[in-house]
Amino acid sequence: MSAAFRHGSAIDGDLLTSYVSGIKKFPILGEDEEFELAVKWKEHGDKKALEKIVSSHLRLVMKIASGYAGYGLSKTDLIAEGNVGIMHALQHFDPSIGYRFSTYAAWWIKAKIREFIYNSWSIVRLGTGKNNRKLFFGLRKIKNLLGVKNLSEKDAEVIADKMNVTKEDVIISDIRLTHKDFSANSPIGDDQGRSWQDFLADTSASPESVALEKQEYTYRKKVLHDALNTLSKREYDILCSHRLHNPIKSLKEIAESIGLSTERVRQIEKDAFLKLQKYVRSVEWNTLEAVRAYGSL
């Protein structure tokens, strides 16, 4: 494979100019030669044929990638994705159908570039539906054709009718296209040198809240442990098996394992649970009375 193609994904900055100059040296294939090379690659795995086909279509990638420059992403990344598209096209291309490879490859190049743009546009996952992608790549074009800059309700209705989508879809897509992600460290532009993150509320729990939650969890765990100790061994085993174990056992399974009827096990489990409730409520009541007494001192 050509050096220009192998290193296509590594092109960056100043190297783009030399890359463009390099791919212009590869000849454009005629229809007959393209067909012969495609057959050699498809039927015999001829790597030299593969290299010639790929090299001759690198300019096509460049042309298509340039058409998506308006999305603000690195052109070198777009070219690299387009080059991946060529390889996908070669994997699926059937020379016997009679179409030019360039026609077939163009679809794959666009598909890979569009997929990259769509997935790179926002850290917030965009919709995966057909209409979401249709609007993402078509909305800007139709707005330009209609001379629309700031989308109004009426504009959204007109565009929705033309693209056969809902007005709400148009409005949401317009917001996504016109409001790119930015870093919370970005300055807000005032003379105090503040950034947007200075205005973000801290939603994490305070150390005091964390300590109280931990204390409450420990207390509730102790109360449950003490409540379970008030049960007989049979009540404890049945209740834990049916409610606390993972995975829990059905009353029928428990009954079979200890040689009792399912109805008897159900009654024991019910009585045991009522005992737990009674104990916990008594503890809560005593605690409340203690708090009230303390408050009256």
Secondary structure as a PSIPRED ss2 file (coil, helix, strand):
# PSIPRED VFORMAT (PSIPRED V4.0)

   1 M C   1.000  0.000  0.000
   2 S C   1.000  0.000  0.000
   3 A H   0.000  1.000  0.000
   4 A H   0.000  1.000  0.000
   5 F H   0.000  1.000  0.000
   6 R H   0.000  1.000  0.000
   7 H C   1.000  0.000  0.000
   8 G H   0.000  1.000  0.000
   9 S H   0.000  1.000  0.000
  10 A H   0.000  1.000  0.000
  11 I C   1.000  0.000  0.000
  12 D C   1.000  0.000  0.000
  13 G C   1.000  0.000  0.000
  14 D C   1.000  0.000  0.000
  15 L H   0.000  1.000  0.000
  16 L H   0.000  1.000  0.000
  17 T H   0.000  1.000  0.000
  18 S H   0.000  1.000  0.000
  19 Y H   0.000  1.000  0.000
  20 V H   0.000  1.000  0.000
  21 S H   0.000  1.000  0.000
  22 G H   0.000  1.000  0.000
  23 I H   0.000  1.000  0.000
  24 K C   1.000  0.000  0.000
  25 K C   1.000  0.000  0.000
  26 F C   1.000  0.000  0.000
  27 P C   1.000  0.000  0.000
  28 I C   1.000  0.000  0.000
  29 L C   1.000  0.000  0.000
  30 G C   1.000  0.000  0.000
  31 E H   0.000  1.000  0.000
  32 D H   0.000  1.000  0.000
  33 E H   0.000  1.000  0.000
  34 E H   0.000  1.000  0.000
  35 F H   0.000  1.000  0.000
  36 E H   0.000  1.000  0.000
  37 L H   0.000  1.000  0.000
  38 A H   0.000  1.000  0.000
  39 V H   0.000  1.000  0.000
  40 K H   0.000  1.000  0.000
  41 W H   0.000  1.000  0.000
  42 K H   0.000  1.000  0.000
  43 E H   0.000  1.000  0.000
  44 H H   0.000  1.000  0.000
  45 G C   1.000  0.000  0.000
  46 D C   1.000  0.000  0.000
  47 K H   0.000  1.000  0.000
  48 K H   0.000  1.000  0.000
  49 A H   0.000  1.000  0.000
  50 L H   0.000  1.000  0.000
  51 E H   0.000  1.000  0.000
  52 K H   0.000  1.000  0.000
  53 I H   0.000  1.000  0.000
  54 V H   0.000  1.000  0.000
  55 S H   0.000  1.000  0.000
  56 S H   0.000  1.000  0.000
  57 H C   1.000  0.000  0.000
  58 L H   0.000  1.000  0.000
  59 R H   0.000  1.000  0.000
  60 L H   0.000  1.000  0.000
  61 V H   0.000  1.000  0.000
  62 M H   0.000  1.000  0.000
  63 K H   0.000  1.000  0.000
  64 I H   0.000  1.000  0.000
  65 A H   0.000  1.000  0.000
  66 S H   0.000  1.000  0.000
  67 G C   1.000  0.000  0.000
  68 Y C   1.000  0.000  0.000
  69 A H   0.000  1.000  0.000
  70 G H   0.000  1.000  0.000
  71 Y H   0.000  1.000  0.000
  72 G C   1.000  0.000  0.000
  73 L C   1.000  0.000  0.000
  74 S C   1.000  0.000  0.000
  75 K H   0.000  1.000  0.000
  76 T H   0.000  1.000  0.000
  77 D H   0.000  1.000  0.000
  78 L H   0.000  1.000  0.000
  79 I H   0.000  1.000  0.000
  80 A H   0.000  1.000  0.000
  81 E H   0.000  1.000  0.000
  82 G H   0.000  1.000  0.000
  83 N H   0.000  1.000  0.000
  84 V H   0.000  1.000  0.000
  85 G H   0.000  1.000  0.000
  86 I H   0.000  1.000  0.000
  87 M H   0.000  1.000  0.000
  88 H H   0.000  1.000  0.000
  89 A H   0.000  1.000  0.000
  90 L H   0.000  1.000  0.000
  91 Q H   0.000  1.000  0.000
  92 H H   0.000  1.000  0.000
  93 F C   1.000  0.000  0.000
  94 D C   1.000  0.000  0.000
  95 P H   0.000  1.000  0.000
  96 S H   0.000  1.000  0.000
  97 I H   0.000  1.000  0.000
  98 G C   1.000  0.000  0.000
  99 Y C   1.000  0.000  0.000
 100 R C   1.000  0.000  0.000
 101 F H   0.000  1.000  0.000
 102 S H   0.000  1.000  0.000
 103 T H   0.000  1.000  0.000
 104 Y H   0.000  1.000  0.000
 105 A H   0.000  1.000  0.000
 106 A H   0.000  1.000  0.000
 107 W H   0.000  1.000  0.000
 108 W H   0.000  1.000  0.000
 109 I H   0.000  1.000  0.000
 110 K H   0.000  1.000  0.000
 111 A H   0.000  1.000  0.000
 112 K H   0.000  1.000  0.000
 113 I H   0.000  1.000  0.000
 114 R H   0.000  1.000  0.000
 115 E H   0.000  1.000  0.000
 116 F H   0.000  1.000  0.000
 117 I H   0.000  1.000  0.000
 118 Y H   0.000  1.000  0.000
 119 N H   0.000  1.000  0.000
 120 S H   0.000  1.000  0.000
 121 W C   1.000  0.000  0.000
 122 S C   1.000  0.000  0.000
 123 I C   1.000  0.000  0.000
 124 V C   1.000  0.000  0.000
 125 R C   1.000  0.000  0.000
 126 L C   1.000  0.000  0.000
 127 G C   1.000  0.000  0.000
 128 T C   1.000  0.000  0.000
 129 G C   1.000  0.000  0.000
 130 K H   0.000  1.000  0.000
 131 N H   0.000  1.000  0.000
 132 N H   0.000  1.000  0.000
 133 R H   0.000  1.000  0.000
 134 K H   0.000  1.000  0.000
 135 L H   0.000  1.000  0.000
 136 F H   0.000  1.000  0.000
 137 F H   0.000  1.000  0.000
 138 G H   0.000  1.000  0.000
 139 L H   0.000  1.000  0.000
 140 R H   0.000  1.000  0.000
 141 K H   0.000  1.000  0.000
 142 I H   0.000  1.000  0.000
 143 K H   0.000  1.000  0.000
 144 N H   0.000  1.000  0.000
 145 L H   0.000  1.000  0.000
 146 L H   0.000  1.000  0.000
 147 G C   1.000  0.000  0.000
 148 V C   1.000  0.000  0.000
 149 K C   1.000  0.000  0.000
 150 N C   1.000  0.000  0.000
 151 L C   1.000  0.000  0.000
 152 S C   1.000  0.000  0.000
 153 E H   0.000  1.000  0.000
 154 K H   0.000  1.000  0.000
 155 D H   0.000  1.000  0.000
 156 A H   0.000  1.000  0.000
 157 E H   0.000  1.000  0.000
 158 V H   0.000  1.000  0.000
 159 I H   0.000  1.000  0.000
 160 A H   0.000  1.000  0.000
 161 D H   0.000  1.000  0.000
 162 K H   0.000  1.000  0.000
 163 M H   0.000  1.000  0.000
 164 N C   1.000  0.000  0.000
 165 V C   1.000  0.000  0.000
 166 T C   1.000  0.000  0.000
 167 K H   0.000  1.000  0.000
 168 E H   0.000  1.000  0.000
 169 D H   0.000  1.000  0.000
 170 V H   0.000  1.000  0.000
 171 I H   0.000  1.000  0.000
 172 I H   0.000  1.000  0.000
 173 S H   0.000  1.000  0.000
 174 D H   0.000  1.000  0.000
 175 I H   0.000  1.000  0.000
 176 R H   0.000  1.000  0.000
 177 L H   0.000  1.000  0.000
 178 T H   0.000  1.000  0.000
 179 H C   1.000  0.000  0.000
 180 K C   1.000  0.000  0.000
 181 D C   1.000  0.000  0.000
 182 F C   1.000  0.000  0.000
 183 S C   1.000  0.000  0.000
 184 A C   1.000  0.000  0.000
 185 N C   1.000  0.000  0.000
 186 S C   1.000  0.000  0.000
 187 P E   0.000  0.000  1.000
 188 I C   1.000  0.000  0.000
 189 G C   1.000  0.000  0.000
 190 D C   1.000  0.000  0.000
 191 D C   1.000  0.000  0.000
 192 Q C   1.000  0.000  0.000
 193 G C   1.000  0.000  0.000
 194 R C   1.000  0.000  0.000
 195 S E   0.000  0.000  1.000
 196 W H   0.000  1.000  0.000
 197 Q H   0.000  1.000  0.000
 198 D H   0.000  1.000  0.000
 199 F H   0.000  1.000  0.000
 200 L C   1.000  0.000  0.000
 201 A C   1.000  0.000  0.000
 202 D C   1.000  0.000  0.000
 203 T C   1.000  0.000  0.000
 204 S C   1.000  0.000  0.000
 205 A C   1.000  0.000  0.000
 206 S C   1.000  0.000  0.000
 207 P H   0.000  1.000  0.000
 208 E H   0.000  1.000  0.000
 209 S H   0.000  1.000  0.000
 210 V H   0.000  1.000  0.000
 211 A H   0.000  1.000  0.000
 212 L H   0.000  1.000  0.000
 213 E H   0.000  1.000  0.000
 214 K H   0.000  1.000  0.000
 215 Q H   0.000  1.000  0.000
 216 E H   0.000  1.000  0.000
 217 Y H   0.000  1.000  0.000
 218 T H   0.000  1.000  0.000
 219 Y H   0.000  1.000  0.000
 220 R H   0.000  1.000  0.000
 221 K H   0.000  1.000  0.000
 222 K H   0.000  1.000  0.000
 223 V H   0.000  1.000  0.000
 224 L H   0.000  1.000  0.000
 225 H H   0.000  1.000  0.000
 226 D H   0.000  1.000  0.000
 227 A H   0.000  1.000  0.000
 228 L H   0.000  1.000  0.000
 229 N C   1.000  0.000  0.000
 230 T C   1.000  0.000  0.000
 231 L C   1.000  0.000  0.000
 232 S C   1.000  0.000  0.000
 233 K H   0.000  1.000  0.000
 234 R H   0.000  1.000  0.000
 235 E H   0.000  1.000  0.000
 236 Y H   0.000  1.000  0.000
 237 D H   0.000  1.000  0.000
 238 I H   0.000  1.000  0.000
 239 L H   0.000  1.000  0.000
 240 C H   0.000  1.000  0.000
 241 S H   0.000  1.000  0.000
 242 H H   0.000  1.000  0.000
 243 R H   0.000  1.000  0.000
 244 L H   0.000  1.000  0.000
 245 H C   1.000  0.000  0.000
 246 N C   1.000  0.000  0.000
 247 P C   1.000  0.000  0.000
 248 I C   1.000  0.000  0.000
 249 K C   1.000  0.000  0.000
 250 S C   1.000  0.000  0.000
 251 L H   0.000  1.000  0.000
 252 K H   0.000  1.000  0.000
 253 E H   0.000  1.000  0.000
 254 I H   0.000  1.000  0.000
 255 A H   0.000  1.000  0.000
 256 E H   0.000  1.000  0.000
 257 S H   0.000  1.000  0.000
 258 I H   0.000  1.000  0.000
 259 G C   1.000  0.000  0.000
 260 L C   1.000  0.000  0.000
 261 S C   1.000  0.000  0.000
 262 T H   0.000  1.000  0.000
 263 E H   0.000  1.000  0.000
 264 R H   0.000  1.000  0.000
 265 V H   0.000  1.000  0.000
 266 R H   0.000  1.000  0.000
 267 Q H   0.000  1.000  0.000
 268 I H   0.000  1.000  0.000
 269 E H   0.000  1.000  0.000
 270 K H   0.000  1.000  0.000
 271 D H   0.000  1.000  0.000
 272 A H   0.000  1.000  0.000
 273 F H   0.000  1.000  0.000
 274 L H   0.000  1.000  0.000
 275 K H   0.000  1.000  0.000
 276 L H   0.000  1.000  0.000
 277 Q H   0.000  1.000  0.000
 278 K H   0.000  1.000  0.000
 279 Y H   0.000  1.000  0.000
 280 V H   0.000  1.000  0.000
 281 R H   0.000  1.000  0.000
 282 S H   0.000  1.000  0.000
 283 V H   0.000  1.000  0.000
 284 E H   0.000  1.000  0.000
 285 W H   0.000  1.000  0.000
 286 N H   0.000  1.000  0.000
 287 T H   0.000  1.000  0.000
 288 L H   0.000  1.000  0.000
 289 E H   0.000  1.000  0.000
 290 A H   0.000  1.000  0.000
 291 V H   0.000  1.000  0.000
 292 R H   0.000  1.000  0.000
 293 A H   0.000  1.000  0.000
 294 Y H   0.000  1.000  0.000
 295 G H   0.000  1.000  0.000
 296 S C   1.000  0.000  0.000
 297 L C   1.000  0.000  0.000
